Amino acid sequence: MSAKGLTAGNEHSTFNEYRDMMVSALKEYNQAHNLGYSDDQLNELAFAGTFGSTQFKAYIQGLATKKRIRTMKIVCIIALSFFPAGLIAQRSQVFRFVVADRVIVDSSTGLYAGKSYEYTYKRVFCRDSCFKEVGLFAGGNDECFRISNGIWYIERGKKWELFYSPHKKASPKIRMGDQSYNLRFRQHQNLNGIECMVYDAIPVNATVSGSIQYWFSPRNGIVQIKTDEVTLIREDLRVTNAANTDSLVGGGYLLWADNNKALSLSQMADGQLQLLNRSWLMIVISYQL
């Protein structure tokens, strides 16, 4: 695709038109070949293609000579005018932690135990492999992470410290409010089909009431949090009955069991709810005959 002949002269509108044509062509190719690129990614490719063209470089050099402005300054100004507003803004994702196993305490309103502990946090990207977790940990602390070749790093001061590596154990440190915690590895665990590492949060040089555990996935980050009061899971990873389309194959069966506790009620930590001490669990034993 050439930028020649789009409009009269090498004006700024010429290259805007060229970029628009490139975006249109990329979208058509993306759809025809089912490549799965997002609109933002295609816009970035078109932007890079425009800046990389010989005509654009000649245009910038000529403009710099004419206006007696440094080439880099002109490129920065034009970059801002070429980029759509959504691309200039930082890309972000919003996640919500919800109660993992809901126990309805008021059928008329759908109220379930632990609802007050649910919360939302935001992942803000500086670039594809570097992002800030805003509101993930309690106490208003935001943590910056970087991922390189499957290895996670966490920012400490002006340095990157190891948070996770498939090649060696790490004992990363996080902050909740004014208190630092070491994450001590406990075990590997499969959570709804996701391979996770379970960490105990150990306070540094302090004694705090209660305990907290984190489930970490190298693909998703922190996916589950367990405290003395509640277990929270990321909403996009929570498995519900409505989403369960599995069926029992020949020879399969369901196995029920309870924890053998008394059929009596105990007060919840919030002091408002009472739940039955005895609870039941079910597992599926399924195999092909």
C-alpha positions in Angstrom: 0.0 0.0 0.0 1.4 3.4 -1.0 0.8 6.9 0.4 1.3 8.5 -3.0 -1.7 10.0 -4.8 -4.1 10.1 -1.8 -4.5 13.8 -1.8 -2.7 16.7 -3.4 0.7 17.3 -1.8 2.5 15.8 1.2 0.1 17.3 3.7 -0.8 15.9 7.2 -4.3 14.9 5.9 -2.5 12.6 3.4 -1.1 10.5 6.1 -4.3 10.5 8.1 -6.0 9.2 5.0 -3.3 6.6 4.5 -3.6 5.4 8.1 -7.4 5.1 7.7 -7.0 3.0 4.6 -4.4 0.8 6.3 -6.8 0.2 9.3 -9.6 -0.7 6.9 -7.4 -3.2 5.0 -6.1 -4.7 8.2 -9.6 -5.2 9.6 -10.7 -6.9 6.4 -7.7 -9.2 6.4 -8.1 -9.9 10.1 -11.7 -10.9 9.7 -11.1 -12.9 6.5 -8.4 -15.0 8.1 -10.0 -15.2 11.6 -6.7 -13.9 13.2 -8.4 -12.5 16.3 -6.6 -9.1 16.6 -8.5 -6.4 18.5 -9.3 -3.0 17.0 -6.7 -1.4 19.2 -4.0 -3.7 18.0 -4.9 -3.1 14.4 -4.8 0.7 15.0 -1.4 0.4 16.5 -0.2 -1.7 13.5 -1.5 1.0 11.1 0.1 3.7 13.1 3.5 1.9 13.0 3.1 1.3 9.3 2.4 5.0 8.6 5.4 6.2 10.6 7.6 3.6 8.9 6.8 4.7 5.4 9.4 6.4 3.2 7.0 9.2 2.3 6.2 10.0 5.9 9.9 10.2 6.8 10.5 12.6 3.9 7.5 14.6 5.0 8.8 15.0 8.6 12.3 15.9 7.4 10.9 18.6 5.1 8.6 20.0 7.7 11.4 20.1 10.3 13.6 22.1 7.8 10.8 24.4 6.9 9.7 25.1 10.5 13.1 24.9 12.1 11.8 22.4 14.6 13.5 19.3 15.8 12.3 16.2 14.0 11.5 14.3 17.3 9.2 17.1 18.5 7.2 17.1 15.2 6.9 13.3 15.4 5.5 13.5 19.0 3.0 16.2 18.0 1.7 14.3 15.0 1.6 11.0 16.9 -0.9 12.6 19.3 -3.1 13.7 16.4 -2.9 10.3 14.7 -3.8 8.2 17.7 -7.5 7.8 18.6 -8.4 8.9 22.2 -8.8 5.3 23.3 -5.3 4.4 22.3 -3.7 7.4 24.1 -5.4 6.4 27.3 -3.9 3.5 29.2 -5.5 0.2 28.6 -7.1 -1.3 31.6 -9.2 -4.3 32.8 -11.6 -4.4 35.7 -12.0 -7.6 37.9 -14.3 -8.4 40.8 -13.8 -10.7 43.7 -17.0 -12.5 44.8 -17.9 -15.1 47.3 -16.8 -18.5 46.0 -19.5 -20.7 47.6 -22.7 -18.7 48.2 -25.0 -19.6 51.1 -28.3 -17.8 50.7 -29.5 -16.4 54.0 -32.5 -14.5 52.7 -34.3 -16.1 49.8 -36.6 -13.0 49.3 -33.7 -10.7 48.5 -31.0 -13.2 47.4 -28.7 -12.1 50.2 -25.8 -14.5 50.8 -23.2 -14.7 53.5 -20.0 -12.7 52.9 -21.5 -10.4 50.3 -20.1 -7.3 52.1 -16.6 -8.6 51.5 -16.8 -8.5 47.7 -14.8 -5.8 45.9 -13.6 -4.6 42.5 -10.0 -3.8 41.4 -8.5 -2.5 38.2 -5.5 -3.7 36.2 -3.9 -0.7 34.4 -1.4 -1.5 31.6 1.7 0.6 31.1 2.5 -1.8 28.2 1.5 -5.4 27.3 3.9 -7.0 29.8 3.8 -4.3 32.6 0.8 -3.3 34.6 -0.4 -1.9 38.0 -2.9 -3.7 40.2 -5.0 -0.9 41.6 -6.9 -2.0 44.7 -6.0 -5.6 44.6 -4.6 -5.8 48.1 -6.2 -4.3 51.2 -5.1 -1.0 52.6 -5.1 1.0 49.3 -1.6 -0.2 48.1 -1.1 -0.5 44.4 1.5 -3.0 43.2 3.3 -2.9 39.8 4.1 -6.1 38.0 6.2 -7.1 35.0 6.1 -10.4 33.1 9.0 -11.6 31.0 9.2 -15.1 29.5 6.6 -16.4 32.0 8.4 -14.9 35.0 6.7 -12.4 37.2 8.4 -9.5 38.8 7.1 -7.0 41.4 8.4 -3.4 41.7 10.1 -2.5 44.9 11.4 1.0 45.0 13.2 1.4 41.6 14.0 -2.3 41.3 12.2 -5.4 40.1 12.1 -8.3 42.5 11.2 -11.9 41.6 7.5 -12.6 42.3 7.2 -16.0 40.5 9.4 -18.2 38.4 8.7 -21.7 37.1 12.4 -22.5 37.6 12.9 -21.6 41.3 10.9 -20.8 44.4 10.2 -17.2 45.3 9.1 -15.6 48.5 7.7 -12.3 47.3 6.7 -9.4 49.5 3.5 -7.4 49.3 2.1 -4.5 51.3 -1.4 -4.0 52.9 -1.7 -0.6 54.4 1.5 0.1 56.4 2.2 -3.6 57.0 4.5 -5.7 54.8 3.8 -9.5 54.2 5.9 -12.3 52.9 4.0 -14.7 50.6 5.2 -18.2 51.7 4.4 -21.1 49.4 2.1 -23.7 50.8 1.1 -26.0 48.0 0.1 -26.5 44.3 -3.7 -26.7 43.7 -6.0 -27.0 40.8 -8.8 -24.3 41.0 -11.6 -24.8 38.5 -9.1 -26.2 36.0 -6.5 -23.6 36.7 -3.1 -24.6 38.1 -2.3 -22.4 41.1 0.2 -21.9 43.8 -1.3 -21.3 47.2 0.6 -18.8 49.4 0.2 -17.9 53.1 0.6 -14.1 53.8 3.0 -13.9 56.7 3.3 -10.4 58.4 6.8 -9.1 58.6 8.0 -8.2 62.2 4.5 -8.0 63.5 1.6 -10.1 64.9 -1.8 -9.6 63.3 -5.1 -11.3 64.0 -6.6 -13.6 61.4 -4.9 -15.3 58.5 -5.0 -14.8 54.7 -4.1 -17.0 51.8 -3.7 -16.2 48.1 -4.1 -18.4 45.0 -1.8 -17.3 42.3 -2.0 -18.4 38.6 0.9 -17.5 36.3 -1.7 -16.9 33.6 -4.2 -14.8 35.5 -2.4 -13.4 38.6 -4.2 -13.6 42.0 -7.4 -15.6 41.4 -8.6 -16.5 44.9 -8.3 -15.0 48.4 -9.2 -16.9 51.7 -9.5 -15.2 55.1 -11.0 -16.4 58.4 -14.3 -14.9 57.3 -14.7 -15.6 53.6 -13.3 -17.1 50.5 -13.4 -14.8 47.5 -12.7 -15.8 43.8 -12.4 -13.7 40.7 -15.8 -13.5 39.2 -14.7 -14.3 35.7 -13.2 -17.6 36.9 -16.0 -18.7 39.2 -17.8 -21.8 38.1 -21.6 -21.8 38.6 -24.3 -24.4 38.2 -25.7 -22.6 35.3 -22.4 -22.8 33.5 -22.0 -26.5 34.3 -22.8 -28.6 31.2 -21.1 -31.7 32.2 -22.9 -35.1 32.3 -22.1 -38.4 33.9 -20.8 -41.0 31.6 -21.4 -44.8 31.9 -20.4 -46.0 35.4 -20.2 -42.5 36.8 -21.8 -41.6 40.2 -22.1 -38.8 42.7 -20.5 -39.2 46.2 -21.9 -37.1 49.1 -20.3 -36.6 52.5 -20.6 -34.2 55.4 -18.1 -32.9 57.9 -19.8 -34.7 60.8 -20.3 -31.6 62.8 -23.3 -30.9 65.0 -26.7 -29.8 63.5 -26.5 -26.5 65.4 -26.0 -22.8 64.4 -22.9 -20.7 65.0 -22.5 -16.9 64.8 -20.6 -15.6 61.8 -17.7 -13.2 62.2 -19.8 -10.2 61.2 -22.1 -11.0 64.3 -25.2 -10.8 62.2 -25.6 -14.2 60.5 -25.8 -17.7 61.8 -24.9 -20.7 59.8 -25.3 -24.5 60.3 -22.1 -26.1 61.6 -22.6 -29.2 59.5 -21.9 -28.8 55.8 -22.1 -31.2 52.9 -19.8 -31.7 49.9 -20.3 -33.6 46.7 -17.7 -35.0 44.3 -18.2 -36.6 40.9 -16.6 -40.1 40.3 -16.8 -40.4 36.5 -15.2 -43.0 34.2 -15.8 -44.6 30.9 -16.8 -48.3 30.9 
